[in-house]
C-alpha cells in the first residue's frame, strides 16, 4: 500500500508549528509588543515560503542523486544532511561570512548578530558579490554537466538538448562556457569588483571540479570494497556542497526582510524541512521515473538561477522572481510529462519506483 502524500510531510508540519511558535517567542523577546511579535511571526512564515519556492529544483536534484546512493548513505543524507543544511548553512554559514569579512572571531560574530543586527546585515550585503559569483558558477556547472551528456537520450526541448548532447564529447566545453560567461559579466564591473567576482567564480569552478573528482574517487573505492555500483560518501559530499550553493541565494535574500539572524534561521529552517520531505517523497514514489521531463525542468531552473546570481552582481533581482521562475519551469516540465504520458497511454503508476531510502 502506497504511503499517503501528506505522511511524507509529518516532520515538516511539526517543524512549522514549533518554528513559528519559536518565531513568536523571539518576536516578543525582541519587541515586547503584540504588533512586533506578529510582524516577526509573519516574516518567519514568508521566509519559509521563500525557501520552499527557491528549493523545488534542489529537492528534485537531491532525489536524482539519492536514487544512485546506497541505502545507508541515503539515510545518512536525510538525517545528517538536514542537520548540516539547517544549522550549517542557515546559521553557521552567515556567521562565518561575517567573521571572515570583519576579521573577528565566531563568538564576536554571534554577539554582533545579537547586539548590532544592522551592522551584521551590512557586512553580509558587502559579501554578496563573492557569494553570487561562487554559487552561480557552481550551480552553472551542475546544470551544464547534466545537459552536456553524450549518453543523454531523453530530451524535453529537443531542438536545444539534442544539439547540446552532440557537443558533449568535446572535452571541457562546459568549463569554457562558464569562463566565457564569467568574462562577459565581469566586463561590466569596476576594476575592484571584477577582481572579487573573477576570483570568487574561479573558486566556485574549482570547488565543483574538486568535489566531482573527490566523489568519483571515494565512490570507486567503496565500489571496489563492497562490489556495489552505487554512490556513498562521495555522493554525500557532492549533495552537501550543492545544497550549500542553493542556500546562498535564500540566505542573502532573507536579509531583505529581516536583519535578525535567528528569525532567518527559523524561517529558512522550516523551508529546509519541506525540501527534505519533498526529496524523500520523490525517491520513494519514483516520481522522476513517472514524469520523464521533471528532472529536465529542475536543471533548467538551476541554469536560470545561476545566471540570475551572476546578474545580481550588476542589478538587484527580487527573490520572488527567482522563486517563481524556477517553480514555473518545474510546473511546465510536469505538465509536459503528464501530456506525454497521456499521449502514449502511460500511467504514472506503471513506472517502477526507485529504491526507497528507508
Secondary structure, 3 states (H helix, E strand, C coil): CCCCHHHHHHHHHHHHHHHHHHHHHHHHHHHCCHHHHHHHHHHHHHHHHHHHHHCHHHHHHHHHHHCCECHHHHHHHHHHHHHHHHHHHHHHHHHHHHHHHHCCCHHHHHHHHHHCHHHHHHHHHHCHHHHHHHHHHHHHHHHHHHHCCCCCCCCCCHHHHHHHHHCCCCCCHHHHHHHHHHHHHHCCCCHHHHHHHHHHHHHHHHHHHHHHHHHHHHHHHHHHHHCCCCECHHHHHHHHHHHHHHHHHHHHHHCCCCCCHHHHHHHHHHHHHHHHHHHHHHHHCCHHHHCCCHHHHHHHHHHHHHHHHHHCCCCCCCHHHHHHHHHHHHHHHHHHHHHHHHHCCCCHHHCCCCCCCC
